[in-house]
Amino acid sequence: MTDQSKQKESSKVRLGTVYLVGAGPGDPRLITLWGIQCLQKADVVIYDYLVDPALLEYAPKKARRIPLGHHSQGRVLSQDEINQLIFTAAHQGQTVVRLKGGDPLIFGRFAEEASFLRQQGIPTVIIPGITAALGAASLAEIPLTHADQASAVAFVAGNEHSYKGESHLDYEVLARFPGTLIYYMGVRSASEWTRQLIAHGKSAATPVVLVRRCGWPDQQTFKTTLGELPQLIAHAQIKPPAVIVVGETAREAPTEAWYVRQPLFGQCVLVTRAEEQAAELRNLLESLGAHVVVHPVIEILPISDWRPLDEAISSLESYEWLVFTSGNGVRFFMERLFHLGGDARRLRGLQIAVIGPGTAAALRQFGLRADLIPAQFCAEKLAEELNRLPTRGRILLVRASRGRPVLLDELRQGGWDVNQVAAYESRDVKTISPEVERLFRDGRIHWITATSPSIATAVVRLFGSYLPIVRIASISPITSAVLREHGFEPAAEAQTYTIPGVVDAIVEAVQRERADQH
């Protein structure tokens, strides 16, 4: 290759790949695994306003997040402006995820974006998603096909006239369609399209189900008929987004579907644990129907100075007890032990105490069992049980860089020789993400979790101005006491001081509230 051709080759722009990803409707669990994998490698995420912000948690922290629609600069961006956003990022060599509600190819303006990207020579990958009709059908228990009643399904744009000036739909054909009609974006135009269907021969008594905000905590289902639908929308003041199912299969929909019967349906819970620890709480809440948003209030980081921990590990034989106060302490301690060339055999002869079952579970991941777990999972009870032992000796207390001093103080008062070392740093998160701030402002967060005294303090620091409008779930009386010191009364407190205990407390509080309302 000549010098000139090399120079020409190096001057070429390396374009980034654009992924047009279907996010599904509402519930963030409705996205595909492939969609999540795309988010995990994104440099830029450009997302519709109907996309659940919880999905942005899958994107790298450094990735730019650009909201569209009703949340962008107070107005809806034009398609040309959206195309330019995508083009600019891809032209800079960035991986772009264009995240769309539902499926990109069904009323998702796919053709305009894909055509533009092809013309610009930008590599493009299309990831399908669950379209709103399928999501609504499953979550509201509406069969879209039926062996006796419907062997075909049609997706219909209810707002077609608003951007075409006149409808291109053949209402005579639609009125005779031998199956289920599903109207997207048909709330505001319902009086027009229902009139047209009836005028062309569709029975006004045809069953209809309207599902509003499918997959969200405020999902609503309305059963009516084709002729009465406009009156229902006006009387109930129903606003978009909604999908409307028209046909005999709509008769099969129950009054209350499985999705809205879940114990925590309608509850949006903000999980505040560190990112590495949020999964257990999130999964438990989601399994009961809660809408979950994760926003850590603390960061878990390696310590800046390993020397105190390294010195303690080098002299493990001099200790009788190894005490852990958290699963993070276990993980960082064991990883450092391995880094220094040791393994679990170095703990031979040591007894191990932990503060609760979560920490014990972290131990088991390294093939170790706790010798002592207090009956009540808090520092006071752990100190009490260790202080009951007949003999004293040296304790290596492994914990975070900060926290309550009660365990150290009470053990020393009990006669133990305690060496406390930090295995990791715990730092407060200083800023609220724009997505979560928007949810607070819109009143869409109902619960916030406080799963330790330090997290309770950080919750107050970060979200204090919003706490009067939400309910707080506390993991223990000690955590509740910290909240009360700051002037906030928890609405729920775990009876067993564990993550499942917090979930149980929220469920009980919600059940009491619903019983009072009835």
N, C-alpha and C positions, 0 to 999 in steps of 0.2 A: 504494500500500500504506500502510495506517494505521500509526501508531507502535506500536499494540498488536500488530498482526499481524507487524510487523518484529521486535518483541521475542520473540513466540512462535516465529517462524521461526529466530531466532538461538539460541534455547534448545534446539533440537533437537540430539540427540546424533548426531554424524557417525560412523557405524559403519565399522570396517575390513572389508576383504574377507578371507574365509577360503578358502584353497586346500587342498583335500584331495588330496595328491600321492602317487602311487605311486612308490616309490623303486626298485622291482625287487628281486630277491633277491641279497644278497651283493655281488658285484662292482659298484662304484659306476658303472662305465660302462654299466650296464644301465638307468639312469634315462633318461627322454626329454629331448630338448632343451627341450620345454615345461616340464618339471619343473625343469630348471636355471634357466630364465628366471624362474620363480616364486621360487625360492630367492634369486636375485640382488636381488630387491626386497623381501625379507622384513624385517619389524621383529622378528618372533618366529618361531622354528622350534621346534615341539613334535614330537619324533621318538621312534619306537619303538626298543626296545633292539636289534632285529634290523637296523636301518638302519646302514649303514657310516658311521662318523664322518667319513670323507673327504668325504662329500657336504656337510658343514657348511662346507667351504672356499668353496663357492659363495655362501654368505650373506654380507652385509656384515659387517664387523668389529664394528660397533655393534649388530648384531642379537642379541637374547637367544636363548640356546639352552637348551631345557628337555628333558632326557631323561626318558623314561617307562619303565615296565616294571621290569626287574630292577635298573636303575641309579638309580632315583629313590627317595631316602630309604630305601634298603634294602628296599623293598617294591614290589609292583605296585599302581599307582593304579587305583581303580575307574573305570568309565565315567563316572559322575556327576562325579568329580573332574576327569577329563580334559575333559569338557564345560565345566565351570566355568572351567578354565584358558583354554580357547579363547574362551569368552564374555567373560571379563574383559579379555583383550587386544583383542578386536575392539571391545568397548564403549569402549575408550580410543582408538579410531580407528586402531589399528595393523593392518598387513598381516600376517596369520598364515598360515604354512605348516604344515599338519599332515602331517608326513612319515611315510608308512606303508611297511613292507616289502612287497614284491610289488605287488599291485594293490589299491586301496582297496575295490573292490566284490566281491572274492572272499575271503571269510573275514577281512575287515578291519574288522568292526564299523562298516561304512559307514552302514548304515541308522539306527543309533542316533544317530550324530553328525550326519548330514544332517537327520534329523527334528528334532533339538533345535535346530539352527541355523535351520531354516525357521520353527519356532515362535517363535524370538526375532527373526525378521526380519533376520537377518544375511546379507549377500550371500555366496554360496558358489559356488566353481568347483571342478569335479572333473577332475583330470588323471589319465588312466589310466596304469598301469604294467605291467611284465612280471610276470605272476604266477609263483609259485614253480614250478608245474608246467611252464610253458613254459621257464623258465630251466633247470631241471634236465634237461628233455628235450634242450635244445640242448647244454648243457655236458657231459652224460653220453652224448650220441648215442643217445637213445631215441626212435624214431619213435612218436608218439602215435596216429597214424592210419596205415593201410596198405591199399593197394588190395585185397589178398586177405584181410587178417586183421581189420581194424577200420575201420569207417566212422563211428564215434561215440566221443565222449569224455565221461566224467562226472567231475566234481570232487565228492569225498565228504569230509565232516567226520568224522574219526576220533574226535574227542573230544566228539561230540554229547551222549552220555549224561551227561557230567560237569557240564553246565550245564542240561540239560533234565530230568534225573532219569531219563528213559527215552528210548529212541531212537524217532524218528519215521521212520526209514528202512525201506523195504520191501525186506528182504533177498532175498525171492523174486525180485523184479524185478531187483535188483542182480546176483544170481547168474546171471540169464539175459541180462544186458545185452550187446548185440552189439557190443562194442568194448572200449575201455580204461578201467579205473577208476583214478583217481588220488586217493589218500588223503592229505589234509592232517592234521597233528596226530594221526597214527595210531600213533605209536611205543608209547606207554604202554598203549594199548588194543588192540594188535595181536592178543593172544590171543583177545579177545572178537569183534572183527569178522571175523577169519579163520575162527573157529569157526562164526559165523553164515553166512558165505558158503558154506562147505563143507557145512554142515547143510542149506542150501537148494539144493544141487545143483552148486555150483561145484567143479571138479576141484581136489583138493589139489595136483596136479602143475602147476597153472597157473603160468607164469613170473612172477617178481616181481623188480623192481629197486628198491632203497632208495637214495636219494641224500640224504646228510646234509650239512648246511651248504653248500648249493649256492652256488657263486660266491665262496666264501671260500678262503683259502690252505689250509685243512685239509679241503676237500671230500673226501668218501669215497663210493664206490659199492659196493654189495653186491648180488650176484646170487643168487637163491634161488628157492624155490617157495612157493606160498600155504601149504601145510601146514607147511613148515619155517621160515617167517618168525619166529614167536614164539621158537623155539629160537635162531635166529641172533641176534635182538635181545638175548636174555638172555646168550648165550655171549660175544658181542662187546661187551656192555655199551653198546649204542647208545643215545644220548640225543637228544632233540629239539635243534634243529629238523631235520625231514626230510620229504621227500615220498616216497610209495611208489607205484610204477607197477605195476598188476596187469593182466595180459592177454598175449595172444600176441605183441604187438609188443615186449614187454620182452625177448623172446628175441634180438632184433636188437642189443641193447646190447653194445658191445665190452667186453672186460675193462679196457682202458685207453683212455679217450676222449681226443679232441684236447686238451681243456682241461687235463687233468692231465699231458699229455706236453710242455707248453711248458717251455722251458729253466729258467725261474724260477718255475714253479708251486710253491706252498707257501712262498714267501719273501715276507715283509712288509718293505718297505724304507721307512725314514723319510728323506725328502728334506729337507735343511736349508738349501737355498739361499734367498736372498731371494725373496719372492713373485713378483716380476717376472721372475725367472730360472729358476723351477722347472719350467716347462713342458717344455723339451727333455729333461731327465733323467727326468721323470715319464713322458713319452710313450714313451721308449725302454724303460724298465723295464716298463711295462704291456704293450707290444707283445710282450714275451718271457714274459708270464704272471705277473709279480710283482704283488703287492698293494701299492699305494703310498699312503703317508700323507705329506702335506706339512706341515712345521712349521718355518718359517724361524727361524734363530737370530740373524739380523741383519736390521735394517730399512734400506732404502735411502731416503734423504730428501734434499730439496734443501738446499744449504748455507745457513746463516743469514746469511752475509756474502758477497755476490757481488762485492765490489770487487776483490779480487786477480784473479779470473778475468776480470772485465770489462776490467781494465787490460791483462792479457795479450792478450786478444782485440783490443783497440784497437791493439796494437803487433805484430801477427802478422808483419809484414814484416821484423821484426828477428831472426827465428828461422830457423835452417836446418832443424831437425827438430821435428816434433810427435810426441810419444810418448804412447801410451795403454796402460794396464795392465789395462783391463777394458772390457767392452761397456757397462757403466753410465757409465763415463767418456766414452765416445764419445757416448752418447745425451744426457747432460746438457750436454756441451760444445757439441754441434751445436744443441741446442734453445736454449741461451743465445746462440749466434751468431745464430740466426734472430731471437730476441727483440730483439737489439740492432740489427736491420735488415740484417744481413749474410746471406751464403749461401756455398755451397761455393767460389765464385770467390775469396773472401778467402784461401783456402788455396793459391792459385796461387803456385808457387815453393817451397812447403814440401815436404819429404819426410816421410813418415809411417811410424813404426815401431809395431808392436803386439806384445803378449806371446804371442799364440797365435791359432789359427784362429777361436775364438769371438769374439774382439775384432775380427778381420778381417771376420767376417760382419756384425758390427754396423756397421762402416764401409760395407760394401757396401749396406746399407739406405739410406745417404745418397748413393749413387752414387760412392763413393770406394774406391780400392784402396790396400792397404798396400804400401809400398816395401820393407819389411823385416819378416820374421817369423823369429825364431830357429828353428834346427833342433829344439831342445828348448824347450818352452814354459814358461819360468820367467824370473824377473827376472835371475838371474845370467847366463844365456845371452844374453839381450837386451843386457845391458851389455857382455858380452864381444864380441858382434858389432859393436856400435856403436864400441867402443874399438879395433877392428881397422881402422876407416876411416882413410884417410891424412890427412884434414884434420879440424880441430876448429872448433866455432862454438857458437852458442847453441841450447839445447834447451828447448822448453816441455814439461814433464812433467805430464800431466793424470792425476789419480788421485783416490782417496777421501780423506776427511779423516783416515784413519789407515791404517796398513799397515806392512809391513816397510820399513826405510830402505835396504835393500841396493842397489836400483837407483840411487837418488840418490847414495849414497856412492860406488859404483863408477864412475859416470859422472864425478863430480867428480874422483875420483882419476885418471881417464883423461884429464883435461885439458879436459873440456867445461864450458861456462858454462851451468849448469842453473837454470832457474826452475821450481820445483815449485809447482803450484796445485791446490787441491781443487775438483772439480766437483760433488761430492755428499758427503753425510755417511753414514757407516756406523755404526749403533748396535746394541748387543747387545739382543736380546729378553730380558726379565727373568723372565718367567713361562712355565710349561708349561701348555698348554691342558688342561682336565680330561679331554677325550676322549683325548688322547695319553697323559696320565698313566695313565689307566685301561688303555690298551693295553699300556703298559710293565708295569704291575702284574700284568696277566693273562698276561704272557709272550708276547704276540702280535706283538711287533716283533722281527725277526731281524737286520736290517741297519740301519746308520745311515751316512749319507754325509758325507764331509768333502772339499769341493771347492776349498778354498784354505787357506793357513795361518791366515788370520783366522777363517774358518769353523770350522776345527779347534779353535782356542782357544775360540770361542764355544760349540761343541758340548760341550766339557769343562765350561765354566762352567754351562751350562744343564742338561745331561743327565748330568753326571759320576757321580751315584749309580747311574744305570742302565747305564752303559757296560760294567761287568763282565759283564752278562748278554746283551749283543748283540755283533755283529761290526761292525767299522768298515771302510768302504771309503774309501781315500785316493786323491786324484787325482795325487799326485806324491811323490817322495822327500822334498822339503822339507816338504810337509804331513805326511808320516809322521813326520818328525823332530820336528815340533811336538807331535804326539800322544805320541810316546815321552818327550818332556820332561815330560809330565804323567803318565806311567806307563801309557799305553795303547798296545798293539801292534796295528796294523791287521791285519785278516785278509785284506785284498786291497789291492793297490796297482796303479794304472794303469801300463801300459807306455808308452802315449802319453798325455800329460798333458792330456787333453780329457774332456768329458762322455761321449762314446762309449767312451773308454778306461776310465772308471770302470765303466761297464756291462759291458764285456768282462771286466774283472777280477772282478766279482761272479759272472758266469756261469762263468768258469774255476774260481773257488773252490768254487762249488756243485757243479760237475761232479766236481771232485776229491773232495769230501766224499761224494757219492753213490757214486763208484767205490770209496772206502774202505769204505763200508757194505756193499757187495756182495762 
